[in-house]
Amino acid sequence: MKKLVVIALLMMGLLTVQTAQAEEEIIVSAAASLTGALTAAGQKFEQANPEIKVVFNFASSGSLLQQMIQGAPVDVFASADQKSMDDAQEKKLISPESRKNFVQNKLVLAVPADSKLNIKEIADLALPEVKRISLGNPESVPAGRYARESLTNYGLWEKLADKFIYANAVTQVLDYLRRGEVDAGFVFLTDAKIAQDKVKVIMEVPKHKAVIYPIAVLDASKKKESAKRFVDFILSDKGMEIFVQFGFGKP
């Protein structure tokens, strides 16, 4: 009897190992502003595809690009701007035919919810009482690039330079605003909605390229079929419903 129990336990253990081995894991590197929406979409995808596990790596699009250039294992890349994906394509990191635009966002100027400063438009950032303005580092953070483009077109980029507090990701700008550590900041509308109890949106920022997010399968991926299934889900009506819930629009 004991032998039968031992054999049964061993078989159960073997089945567990076989099940774990059958589960394929794909790595998705995505812009930090996609954290909430993509995490929710990933959970829905896994429910429909239990044999595939999605592991996310969220950071600024520029940082993710550098990781891929240095050989980081990635199956799917989703960036918050076209430039990062263009660079990935130029370096032959992605499969060009898999590249698709999937959501749109808005850049906004925001302040801490309890701010007493009279900031009503972008020009007010030049007021002497406005001391600290946060934005993503334009060299690696798409939201920072959009902000730089807008401020340059307003003729304010150089004038405000001494006030800038650069962040490594747009989510870090949001944290600064939440904690009241800066007077104003440039974030995506979806980020501001997440923290609407702590952050107040002043205006949608004009005079910059449209904020369109592309997604693609990595050319070096060993799991292209699973990666493509994930991308197809993101592009589907079910996937889009999730992104709309998080404040994203269709491209």
Backbone hydrogen bonds, N-H to C=O, Kabsch-Sander energy under -0.5 kcal/mol:
donor,donor_aa,acceptor,acceptor_aa,energy
5,V,1,M,-2.1
6,V,2,K,-2.6
7,I,3,K,-2.8
8,A,4,L,-2.6
9,L,5,V,-2.6
10,L,6,V,-2.5
11,M,7,I,-2.6
12,M,8,A,-2.4
13,G,9,L,-2.4
14,L,10,L,-2.4
15,L,11,M,-2.6
16,T,12,M,-2.2
17,V,13,G,-2.2
18,Q,14,L,-2.6
19,T,15,L,-2.7
20,A,16,T,-2.4
21,Q,17,V,-2.3
22,A,18,Q,-1.7
23,E,19,T,-1.0
24,E,22,A,-0.5
24,E,51,E,-3.0
26,I,53,K,-2.8
28,V,26,I,-0.5
28,V,55,V,-3.0
29,S,27,I,-0.6
29,S,76,V,-2.7
30,A,28,V,-0.6
30,A,57,N,-2.2
31,A,78,A,-1.8
32,A,59,A,-1.3
34,L,31,A,-2.3
35,T,32,A,-1.8
38,L,34,L,-3.1
39,T,35,T,-1.9
40,A,36,G,-2.0
41,A,37,A,-2.5
42,G,38,L,-2.9
43,Q,39,T,-1.7
44,K,40,A,-1.8
45,F,41,A,-2.4
46,E,42,G,-2.4
47,Q,43,Q,-1.7
48,A,44,K,-1.6
49,N,45,F,-1.7
52,I,49,N,-2.4
53,K,24,E,-3.4
55,V,26,I,-2.9
55,V,53,K,-0.5
56,F,54,V,-0.5
57,N,28,V,-2.5
59,A,30,A,-1.6
62,G,140,S,-2.5
64,L,60,S,-2.3
65,L,61,S,-2.1
66,Q,62,G,-2.0
67,Q,63,S,-2.0
68,M,64,L,-2.1
69,I,65,L,-2.4
70,Q,66,Q,-1.8
71,G,68,M,-1.5
72,A,67,Q,-2.6
74,V,72,A,-0.6
75,D,27,I,-2.7
76,V,27,I,-1.9
77,F,216,A,-2.7
78,A,29,S,-2.4
79,S,214,P,-1.7
85,M,81,D,-0.9
86,D,82,Q,-3.1
87,D,83,K,-2.8
88,A,84,S,-1.9
89,Q,85,M,-2.5
90,E,86,D,-2.8
91,K,87,D,-1.8
92,K,89,Q,-1.7
93,L,88,A,-3.0
94,I,88,A,-0.6
95,S,217,V,-2.8
98,S,95,S,-2.1
99,R,95,S,-0.5
99,R,96,P,-1.2
100,K,215,I,-2.5
102,F,213,Y,-2.9
103,V,213,Y,-1.0
104,Q,249,G,-2.6
105,N,211,V,-2.3
108,V,187,V,-3.4
109,L,203,M,-2.6
110,A,108,V,-0.5
110,A,185,G,-2.9
111,V,200,K,-2.5
113,A,198,K,-3.0
115,S,112,P,-2.1
119,I,117,L,-1.6
120,K,118,N,-0.7
124,D,121,E,-1.3
125,L,122,I,-2.0
126,A,123,A,-1.6
127,L,124,D,-1.8
130,V,127,L,-1.6
131,K,129,E,-0.9
133,I,163,K,-2.7
134,S,184,A,-2.7
135,L,165,I,-1.5
137,N,167,A,-2.8
140,S,137,N,-1.9
141,V,137,N,-3.2
144,G,141,V,-0.8
145,R,141,V,-1.7
146,Y,142,P,-2.7
147,A,143,A,-2.1
148,R,144,G,-2.6
149,E,145,R,-2.5
150,S,146,Y,-2.2
151,L,147,A,-2.9
152,T,148,R,-2.5
153,N,149,E,-2.0
154,Y,150,S,-1.5
155,G,152,T,-1.2
156,L,151,L,-3.1
157,W,151,L,-0.9
160,L,156,L,-2.2
161,A,157,W,-0.5
161,A,158,E,-0.6
163,K,160,L,-2.6
164,F,160,L,-0.6
164,F,161,A,-1.2
165,I,133,I,-2.8
166,Y,164,F,-0.6
167,A,135,L,-1.7
172,Q,169,A,-1.0
173,V,169,A,-1.2
174,L,170,V,-1.8
175,D,171,T,-1.7
176,Y,172,Q,-2.2
177,L,173,V,-2.2
178,R,174,L,-2.6
179,R,175,D,-2.2
180,G,177,L,-1.0
181,E,176,Y,-2.5
182,V,176,Y,-0.7
183,D,132,R,-2.1
184,A,132,R,-1.4
185,G,110,A,-2.3
186,F,134,S,-2.0
187,V,108,V,-1.9
187,V,185,G,-0.6
189,L,106,K,-3.0
192,A,188,F,-2.1
193,K,189,L,-2.1
194,I,190,T,-1.2
195,A,191,D,-1.3
196,Q,193,K,-1.2
198,K,195,A,-2.0
199,V,195,A,-2.2
200,K,111,V,-3.2
202,I,109,L,-3.2
203,M,109,L,-1.3
205,V,107,L,-3.0
211,V,105,N,-0.6
212,I,210,A,-1.4
213,Y,103,V,-2.8
215,I,100,K,-2.8
216,A,77,F,-2.1
218,L,75,D,-2.3
219,D,93,L,-2.5
220,A,93,L,-0.7
221,S,218,L,-1.2
227,A,223,K,-2.6
228,K,224,K,-2.9
229,R,225,E,-2.0
230,F,226,S,-1.9
231,V,227,A,-2.3
232,D,228,K,-2.9
233,F,229,R,-1.8
234,I,230,F,-2.3
235,L,231,V,-2.0
236,S,232,D,-0.7
236,S,233,F,-0.9
239,G,233,F,-0.7
240,M,236,S,-2.6
241,E,237,D,-2.1
242,I,238,K,-1.1
243,F,239,G,-1.6
244,V,240,M,-2.5
245,Q,241,E,-1.7
246,F,242,I,-1.0
247,G,244,V,-1.7
248,F,243,F,-2.4
249,G,104,Q,-2.6
